[in-house]
Amino acid sequence: MEGKKAKELAARLLKVGKGRVYLEPKEMAKVAEAMTKDDIRGLIAERIIKKRGSKEQSMGRNRVLQEKKSRGRRRGKGKRSATRKVRSEQKLRWIGRVRSQRETLKEMTTKNPELVKELGYSKIYRRIKGNYFRGKRHLVEYIEGAKK
C-alpha cells in the first residue's frame, strides 16, 4: 500500500487528521507491504506509524488571566469599550430604582400622609411599578408638586 493511503487509514484508526499521522521514513518498506486495516494496526503497535502531538494553544495563560479577572483586576477604564448603561444589566438597574422609589414613598407617607392620601397611595405605587417616574427626585417633585 502506498504511503498516502496508509496515512489515510491510520488517521481513521487513530481518530485524528492525516496531518497528525507520522510514518517512520526508515520503515517505508513495511508500510508498502501493508494491505489491510489489521496490517496498519500492527504497524501502529510496532510504533512504525505514530500519532503526532496536537499543536493547539495552551490554556495556561488564559487560566491565569481568568483568575485575575475573577478577582476584579483588569477591569479599568482602558478595558471598557461600552457605556455604563450597556455594561450593567438593565433589570438590576430597574429593580434598584423601583426599590428606592418605594422606600421614598413609604417615608413620605409617614412624613406627609395628607399629601400622599390626596394623590392616592396605591395610584402612586402602581405608577412606580409602571416606570412612570424617572427617579427618586422625580417622584418627590410629583408628590410635592401636588400641593401647589
HELIX and SHEET records of a PDB file:
HELIX    1   1 GLY A    3  LEU A   14  1                                  12    
HELIX    2   2 LYS A   18  ARG A   20  5                                   3    
HELIX    3   3 PRO A   25  GLU A   27  5                                   3    
HELIX    4   4 MET A   28  GLU A   33  1                                   6    
HELIX    5   5 LYS A   37  ALA A   45  1                                   9    
HELIX    6   6 GLY A   60  SER A   70  1                                  11    
HELIX    7   7 LYS A   77  LYS A   79  5                                   3    
HELIX    8   8 ARG A   84  ARG A   87  1                                   4    
HELIX    9   9 GLN A   90  LYS A  111  1                                  22    
HELIX   10  10 PRO A  113  LEU A  119  1                                   7    
HELIX   11  11 TYR A  121  LYS A  129  1                                   9    
HELIX   12  12 LYS A  136  GLY A  145  1                                  10    
SHEET    1   A 2 VAL A  21  LEU A  23  0                                        
SHEET    2   A 2 ILE A  49  LYS A  51 -1                                        
END                                                                             
